[in-house]
Amino acid sequence: MHWLFLFFALACFAVVFKTTSLGVAALCLLLALVFALAWVMGLVNARVASRTRDEVQMVDPAELRRLREQAQARKPPPSAP
């Protein structure tokens, strides 16, 4: 979806180069800026979303406590000198 914003920004730039009206050129430049910013934000959003962890893999506090207790039970007792 965010690639459409890039296409729209490029289309606005093409209109700027082809038009002879100053008002249309200014409007299209403004639209091109908005579409370019929307494209960048969509690109960043897609990248962040692809790197997030799955919530199913997160450990809840009760499971973390159980794992700590298991790890402490496996440790050998400290030897007295």
Beta strands, then each sheet from edge to edge (+ up, - down):
end
